[in-house]
Amino acid sequence: MRAEVPTSAPDDRRSRPTFLNSNRRQVILFAVLTLLLSFATVWGGRIWLRNSETLTFAVGESSGPEAHFAARLAAMLKATSSRLHIKIIRNADNAKALAQFDHKQADLAVLRTDARIPPRARSLAILEHDLLMLISPGDKKIRSLAELKKKKIALLTNGNNLAFVRNVLEIPDKADANARLQLAPLNSMVDKLFASGGYGAVIAVDHASAIVRDKRFEQSARRAPFTVNAIDEATALSRRYPGMSEETLATGLLSSSPQIPDDDIDTVGLQWLLVGQAALAANTAGELARTIYENKAELALDDGFASKIEPADVDKSAFVAAHQGVAEYINDTSRSFLDRYSDLLYLSVAVLGVIGSLFATLYTKVTRVAPEKAGELATEILDIGERVAHVQTSEALDGLQDELESVLRGAVIGLRDGTISSDGLDTFKLGYEFVRDEIGMRRESLKRQSGRDDVVIVKTAQSA
């Protein structure tokens, strides 16, 4: 009697499209999510930074030009929808405002170059020039400052410029010097000072923008001519007093008819600077400077202050060094794309690496469908081997042989496409060789058993 050993159904597990597609879809999905989240993170951070920066501006008394300029700057930034905002911190005077700036309690301040310059102050823009004008009556010219030592001088300016004039004239701060240098009322006319005060010279100090708008000089010149004298010692004075600068009085600055001065002449002056903390971010300082330079008209005060805003002096020898961000903006003529956006690119790479690492960890540890180990297929092979001993026909043995080859074929395909790992491959090979040899031995056994059966049948027939 021949026993038939049923063969198992074909193993559909070898075709693993679900397995492969699942992992491949996950890899593609995580790659796309990495790019999207990196882009969203960097862009969101950039937007957040662009909309969240407030600069504190320390100013002096509310009626001063510093406070008025700060208010104009705040209004202009708001009107232009800038990401920068100004918070004004008011003080009793500008000296206290500069002290506050010096203690890092404010980001911005306005100072004149004869003030004590905080060591961390960096120039953002030149707001105004104060010019010194040496005036003599009629056509009398003053050849040098030494000629003024024996003259009575009227000072046509406010008291804040007294120390500046003393430095120019090298007059010590003594009581006897006050008789020579007398502070005249602010609204005094030059011709009346010469006519009634017995002055040999008048020194006027004012903002350049105010001088252009002041019609009193032209009115005085029409009644009684006067001369504005060049200061030949301007270069020496600017070197002796670092905060002092060489300036030029342009032709016709004081009066167009008659023309005073009748030619460009040299003089000395002081500068009003908008300064920021050295620690202010370069892109912030550069953006603020750019916005100021592009919106000068909106920042000019009613009295003319800051009507001729100039870029900060980026020369290394400047009395107050320009902020790095401002210098980069002013000198920015050929920066490449990488130079402009290197910080953003570096940030993007860093964010991409972090998010990519997180998703890679999530995929490998949690969501990835792990491939079947080759060693686990040995159980299936041994199951085939256990059935070999019960096979009674060559046809059934051929079925087991085909089943064994099917397992081998599936293992090879799985190792190729990644659905089966090489873990336990030696065990699989050993099991395959053992069952293959067992099938071979069982086949030989069946052949010998079949031969004996034929002999018995022949002998029985002969006996009959």
Steps between C-alpha positions, in 0.01 A plus 500: 500500500644837397439791738454842345643788701302814432707795392444839649347780299738722307660759730365837404731663751786517249341783310510780756367808328328619818822470696711675241248768414441576867867569570553684175196718561625575848844601373349729237252644748764569765730658239221731384404583858864577584521751217163656575556531874852634450370763260212587732728524804757723331239718332294524818809593702589762242149646510503495879830684512389749238188590699633505852789744532453811709787746547515727803595862429633710791431874461537813712245769571180478300558836329845405371583393145591150618151433636332649192719294266429180695127565469534560125704183460243293690217642287691442177577135583135442581384671179735292286388174668855427607568201721690737730319695768622781723434531872597847625652532848489861619752663735549842655784586260712343230792437735281262700379341178859430398574362847204267458633397159845446652350263757342292220150605602424633152580392145505844335592855591591832338824672595712792391865420446620734776315285757656210686475215251390168656759235406233269357342769281508434125387752242187428296450835326613864504190702581629855509805729496560792737711764326711777650492833315762765573347834401671839482347842421513649150773365279751456779644151489636304792813327378543260792347409831794666674359839395200440725702497820463876542146529365168501677293216356122450497389139509177462302385154608363315799702427809563138401755619242708711740751220570528428127586865423751513785679200352510661156636827637711325765350720769536351850195480721588796722311802621714749308426316176125553542548870440635428151244232407145616567186304433259709290121454492399230252290727282766769470579647156864501392496862382353621830758309701780670310331840522420503870721255680846603396576145390795425278352167388189291526517122523179322410445127546187328373369200310584514129133446423402794724759733346352446153153587625603797715421824311654727765846477347372618163306783663804612699724486191266731310515758778869469579737268313705249695759234417504130583861395547667171424669318786833392360577306818205263435721199427717555805196552723330182376813304584540664838138444600386160361129579523544811290474464122606703199199656333425722203282808484354489151474808282192704582413285802418801722372736235433472129470875443753623587682169466655402833741336499609581148691172471524166679702547819641263760378492856452256784193335643346210684285213382176360638501122473236234539685222680414142588649241729795310355320179599202587280454228237666589170185433296294714739743792483528471123123486452445799730766701315352408163152604611632832632697576183202420280253710701697816579218737412269344760762540775579870460371709791300817454799716593715326238692269733592173326392632162833395345561156647824344380632144517730419789871549440629148430863607490712323759628836625150631573458654845205268571533173314213399278300198610606183319152449357492856369846466346394177330189668362686809374778294341259237368554526126584145393398258773405160361189303577693281741642806678153647545325185613780295654350525849163383369661214310699386803186513713308302237768229489503476880120478522492248214754283681311507830159426348647237267667325794174498694307346211778248431488389863120480489514289182767257611372454857122529471325507163728295275379149416804289583608238241464133589821339617646226284542284810124499553455319167693203642186402692310477174775289347512266798122459474552377145770266631263349755253415224768332288506190725128438441512523120427167326504603133742676272226741392444616857878533549520711185236727652711547814806562281310773317386646830859508629621669182216749533622594848854541367382709207295722733802546730725604211242751372442631852872551560517692174206733558544544875195313623728242663809589700818297511462431872517122551602435139746230605222321688279519193775358277567217743128412524459516122797269437379258771146473357630484143725207593214337694277522191776342294545217745124445520488489120766226494313315772181508298685367196644205693163427657339505157763251369432250778128519437558408135712198597234368738231530231713304247577221748133460588408474136761231439380298799151504369 
